[in-house]
Every structure is written in structure tokens, then in C-alpha cells.
């Protein structure tokens, strides 16, 4: 769940990355050539060649940083995107918004165009059940609007932005997590479903963060009623005292700890907290023989059952 943040900042919008799109030109590079001979003469006046035809946008997972003969990379966020590798003065247009490429304030050697765009209406069309569980890796959705990038020398790239299922999950998740900050999240159309988007944030060391998951059934994002976040954290307890090693004869103080979890559930439409529940881990026993620190965990089955009850119609 966490996604990574960009460090660059030119305009005031979030820097959470959700995907890449690459614009690939179809035109070949034209070169003007002359043949040498015994005599020379002034070349006949010729009309300048027409600009090359526009390239097409294709999807790419590579973070290449160029926009020359082969490709230029578009990094897509939930609230806009940036086009990198372009030359200063290049124009990027998407729907009714546009931006002109220029060097960033942080690094003059980095030239890009940042375009602000609200992708929430686009995300509203996602078929949510194809993004979670046994996700459909072939599922892709393209924007109706086309992105056009025009260089000052006439080269251009144009086409819709296309997203595979993995990037769609990240974009949907970024929007839904706004509810955890108390912000209302709206989709059109709003549905009658009671599904729950579940995010885990373990705080104990060496613990893998599971991917967010959908609890319940949702045909579209409008059917997601709740956004929940579980945080888990180790709690230190009184130790078990001093134990002696059977193999070395040395002594060691044995510690005890348990892991507690708290689940906070927000209503997606209002951003307000709707439910909260704590699941405290039990105190581990100090047995006659031990192998190390005595640990215990909260009841994960009870936690999952409670979360599932919230996503059940009438729950």
C-alpha cells in the first residue's frame, strides 16, 4: 500500500506516482544529402520539408528520460502528469489543459512539462472487481482525451493515455486514501455497494506491508463505501527473568512483547471516521524453557471477521 513520493516540486499538486506512458514517434529521421561532382553549381531553391507526422502514445514501464528520436516518457499521477525529456518550449496539451516545458527550479538541467488534471472521473469507470483478488492482468483502460506534445521544431506526439490493471489499482488507491485524511472522495455514478478498501500499515520492524485489498463486492468505485486502515505495533511487556543456556552455561534475560492492532474505518463519501476498534495481543507465557524473546500477536481471524462484517450488506 504507500506509494513513493517525488522530490521535485514546481507546481502545487501531489507527487504520488501511479504509472508511466510513453509517446513513440512513427516518422523516420530525414537527412538532406548532396553528391559531389566535378563542377559545382548553386542548388535550386526548394521548399522546406513538411513536419514529420505525429507519433503515437504507447505504454512503457521504463523510466527513460528522453524525448528525441525514439520516445518521451509521461509519468502519470492521480492529479496530473509530467512529460520528461522534452526541450524547453515544448507544449503539452491534454483536453482543455496545457503546459509549456521548462527547467525545474530545483535542477535547471531537468526540463519537463507538468500538466494538472483531475483523473477522478476517469477512475470512476474502472471495473473494480477486475482489479483485485484474481486480478485480470489483461484489463486496460484508455483515456478519451488525447495527450499532444509538440516540440518547437515541429515534431509531435499524440494519443490517449493507456493504463494496465496494476497502474489502475495504484491510481484508485491514491484517491481512496484521501478519505483516511478526512477528505470526501466522490465518484460518478455513486453506487449502492458496501465494499471496503483495506490498507495495512505495520509499524514493527522487519514486517512486510501487504498490498491493499478489496473486501466485499464492488462493480465500480462508487460501490466502495468504506476506506479502512489497520496499524499494528509491538508493545513491550515485563520480562521473564534470567535463563541459563543448556549448551554454553551462559545466562540471558528473556524479554516479552506482544503486537496490537487498531483499525480505523472512514466513510468514503464524507471522509468522516465511521468505526474504530482495537485488537490487543495477549500476554505471552514465561515457560520453563524458551528459545528467545516471548512474543504474541493480536487475533487476526477476529480482526478479519469484523472487517468483513462491515462490508456485508446490512452490516
Secondary structure, 3 states (H helix, E strand, C coil): CCCCECCCCCCCCCCEEEEEEEEECCCCCCCCCCCCCCCCCCCCCCCCCCCCCCEEEECCCCCCCCECCCCEEEEEECCEEEEECCCCCCEEEECCEEEECEECCCCCCCEEEEEECCCHHHHCCCCHHHCCCCCCCCCEEEEEEEEEEECCCCCEEEEEEEEEHHHHHHHHHHHHHHHHHCCCCCCCCCCCCCEEEEEEEECCCCCCCCCCEEECCCCCHHHEEEEEEEEEEEEEEEEEEEEECCCCCCEEEEEEEEEEEEEEEEECCCCCEEEEEEECCCCCCCCCCCCCCEEEECCHHHHHHHHHHHCCCCC
